[in-house]
Amino acid sequence: MIDFLQSPNWKKVKEQLGNKCFDVDDYFFQTTKLPILNKYIGYMPRVDLTKIDFDLLLAQAKEANCVFVTIDPQNLTQDLDSFDFLHNQGIDAAEGFPIHLPKTVLIDLTLDEQVLLNNLKQKTRYNLKLAQKKGVSVSISNKDSDFDVFNDLYQKTVARQGYAGRSSYYLKTVWENFKEENAFIATATFEGIAIASWFIVAYEDTLTYVYGGSSEEYKNVMAPYALVWELVRLGKEYGYRYLDLFGIKDDLSDGYSRFKIGFGGEIIEHSKTVDVIVDKNLYRLIKVIYAIRNKIKFR
């Protein structure tokens, strides 16, 4: 199964945003220029390590003038040790910095709806019932007007919480490349006011939460709980197998991670991120620099 981060749509997004992309059989890696030495680093998100032609990868990385290529594996920790595998292949590799959180919550949509409801944590079930009782409604569509609502909430959330989010141009580029068949916006409203909105990618058998925004208004009506539950119901209706809540912190130190695990899905962990090294000497220099400053973002 190909992850949406390896889809033709995502490759177009990256190219339109200025990243050069290089094919490696069914996968691709994108490049970002380093601020020194006229060199690049590559990134391959969510690939099956056992299906990569590493001779081709290294040849393409050299052509792209890459010092190294960071890989976030699609493989799970219980199935594959990424370092052992690469070392057994004779690949010069080191531990990389994960661009996407290795752990996520995966909800099995093939289960009966009542089973899924029973799987909710007690607090989550209570908050869902509260949102429904308060009259929170959820709309799901691929209308540009709903994207605009999402983007407004997202940008306000980024400003309020002070984290490095994505620009409106970036989000619009993703939207334009996915909206026809593979993306939609889920928005929860209360008394006609949009108070939570998620950008969802639908690819192969999985719905994936990618970006989200919310309002400070009416937090007591628990709108995000109703939003996720409607995504569960929509996914079941249209025959998707999974709803991927896309990333939780390892120590569950933030409220958003705890919110996600409340829906009773399986916590899965992808194999450790690896750097496939092309130029060993420059790699050592760059890793010293990036130990101090890691500001390049790929997603």
Secondary structure, 3 states (H helix, E strand, C coil): CCCHHHCHHHHHHHHHCCCEEEEECCEEEEEEECCCCCCEEEEEEEECHHHCCHHHHHHHHHHCCEEEEEEEECCECCCCCHHHHHHHCCCCEEECCCCCCCEEEEEECCCCHHHHHHHCCHHHHHHHHHHHHHCCEEEEECCHHHHHHHHHHHHHHHHHHCCCCCCHHHHHHHHHHHCCCCEEEEEEEECCEEEEEEEEEEECCEEEEEEEEECCCCHHHCHHHHHHHHHHHHHHHCCCCEEECCCECCCCCCHHHHHHHCCCCEEEEECCCEEEECCHHHHHHHHHHHHHCCCCCCC
